[in-house]
Amino acid sequence: MKHQKSFSNVFRYKFDKLMSKGSGALIGALGVLSLCLVVIAATVVAISGVTPEGAEDSMGFFEAAWASLMRTLDPGTMGGDTGWGFRIIMFCVTLGGIFIVSTLIGVLASGIGNKLDDLRKGKSPVMEDDHTLILGWSEKIFTIISEIVVANENQKKASIVILANKDKVEMEDEIDIKIPDTKNTEIICRNGNPIDLNDLNIVSPDTARSIIVVSPEDDDPDIQVIKTLLAITKNPHRKPEKYHIVAEIEDEKNLEIAETVGGDELTAVLSKDLISRVIAQTCRQSGLSVVYTELLDFDGDEIYFETIPSLNGKTYKEVLFSFESSCVIGLRKSDGGILINPSMDTVYNSGDKVIAIAEDDDKVVASNNSFTVNKAAISNSTTAKNEKEDILIIGWNHTGCSLIKEIDSYVSKGSTITIASDFDDDKDEASEIQLHNAQMNFVHGNTTERTFLEAIANDRFEHIILLCYAGKFEPKIADAKALITLLHLRNIAEKNDFKYSIVSEILDVKDKELAEVTKADDFIVSNKLISLLLSQLSENKELKYVFDDLFNADGSEIYLKPASDYIVSGSKVNFYTILESAASKGHTAIGYRIAKHCYDVEKAYGVKINPVKSDEIMLTENDKVIVLAED
């Protein structure tokens, strides 16, 4: 049907187009209308010669225009007008002004409201430089923000920018509740899809110091992460310089394609692999999870790379004794190679860096202080390794298979791994694992039922691993079931004087404190470790090689060995003496654990990393020395 182009239809159409252009166009139109009204009134007054009653001279055009303008802005001005001719003209001007000004106020109020809504939506571009950019949203983000805030304390101005498919105000409210003090770091939230190029440009990835891609809480999170990597690296308008990207990948089968997309700009953290490796190590060594947490978080001691020219030509053993308030754990060679606990005769050359544990990077300073070693207190004994181990895994999730493979790589032949699960079909998944050292058994039953736990959790086992049913229950329910099982296990152990150790995996970081209430020695391995590692790598990507070495069964790992292997029990020695004894065995000592404090949260469960080497301590036969060693 053809529309008739009448004047009213055309006028209505033009008016609708004007209205649709927004507040700016309306304000401009009202301004033009006001100008027309003032000019018409001034022209009428100037031509007709109408003047207020009692005025001797007629008003000129500009004088009349000013009088008209004042009456459009302030209706009360016409109250003093005299003379009916002048009054009628000014009354018409005032009526027009009332209409225009009231409309203008409404348009301005609407425009401001719309602008506030836009700001609430988080669509305004970010103009930050050297910021940490976080893409995506999950519970891990709060730990990541907390750690980066601590890392930024020595900076004058720091910022964290977050882009996620979540309401901006909701993000800000959650952060304010869980992280009330962000110190000198500004948190900026923006709403958008990280895989959308337009949304990505809002948060200025080209000026970011580092980019952290958080795995979303979806059924297939790796797909979203890989798409985000594509959006960053393949953006046609990206910067020519390399990005520093850290991303979490859950499934090992997706790691290769993620690294293909990200290239050398990407540092990938394989979360399932990380958790399984840490659990495999911590279940066999009480206190090791505390050591890892200390090294991974920014509160306390961290790992730094520093060039120390005065060490050129010295051997690794000499380098170990060159620092009073930091612990050297390895060398970064000039060609980029990372050596953790290398042989003691490895030479530190020009261009190399020391890898050291210290309170801050400015603490990694070579000391010229003289020291003494109490050779009489050095012990040459060695505690025999267990020939076989019996390990019980209660619960099952996606980390189970990789966890069993890791455990199998550590234990001796003849060891056993028993799996107890609520779900009988978990047996099929576990049975596909090829083991070289351990024999695997499967038991089906209710893992929160007391009688079932009493039947399986006996003194035959040295270690018990408690896994959450991630993916089979909601995180809160999975954690609740794990906590109930943990309470039963501790009570069973106390009543029967069983000596097995327990490592519990907790999904939600908030449940960690609840788990610790059951007993402080129940070491919790949760997604917090992933968050801590992502935060560390966002500051220094080379740390990936250090932690890969520490978490790997090959090469040197962290061990808590009996203090009697290094010094005579009851001897009062400085840490230089312990360092000397460990070096003679090819080990690097980095701290100790006091047994009597192993349940004391305030004293970090007795763990002391990077002690001042000149301070004297007395270790008993129950205490441990924390070392880097190959076995």
Secondary structure as UniProt FT lines:
FT   HELIX           7..20
FT   HELIX           23..48
FT   TURN            53..54
FT   HELIX           61..73
FT   HELIX           75..80
FT   HELIX           84..121
FT   STRAND          132..135
FT   HELIX           140..151
FT   TURN            152..154
FT   STRAND          158..164
FT   HELIX           168..178
FT   TURN            183..184
FT   STRAND          185..191
FT   TURN            194..195
FT   HELIX           197..202
FT   HELIX           205..207
FT   STRAND          210..213
FT   HELIX           221..233
FT   TURN            236..237
FT   STRAND          245..249
FT   HELIX           252..254
FT   HELIX           255..262
FT   HELIX           263..265
FT   STRAND          266..270
FT   HELIX           271..282
FT   TURN            283..284
FT   TURN            286..287
FT   HELIX           288..296
FT   STRAND          302..306
FT   HELIX           309..311
FT   TURN            312..313
FT   HELIX           316..320
FT   TURN            321..322
FT   STRAND          327..332
FT   TURN            334..335
FT   STRAND          338..340
FT   TURN            344..345
FT   TURN            350..351
FT   STRAND          353..358
FT   HELIX           361..363
FT   HELIX           375..377
FT   STRAND          390..394
FT   TURN            398..399
FT   HELIX           400..410
FT   TURN            413..414
FT   STRAND          416..421
FT   TURN            424..425
FT   HELIX           426..431
FT   STRAND          439..444
FT   TURN            447..448
FT   HELIX           450..456
FT   TURN            459..460
FT   STRAND          463..466
FT   TURN            471..472
FT   HELIX           475..496
FT   STRAND          501..506
FT   TURN            509..510
FT   HELIX           511..518
FT   TURN            520..521
FT   STRAND          523..526
FT   HELIX           528..539
FT   TURN            541..542
FT   HELIX           543..551
FT   STRAND          557..562
FT   HELIX           563..565
FT   TURN            569..570
FT   STRAND          572..574
FT   HELIX           575..584
FT   TURN            585..586
FT   STRAND          588..593
FT   HELIX           595..597
FT   TURN            598..599
FT   HELIX           601..606
FT   STRAND          607..609
FT   TURN            613..614
FT   STRAND          616..618
FT   TURN            621..622
FT   STRAND          624..629
//
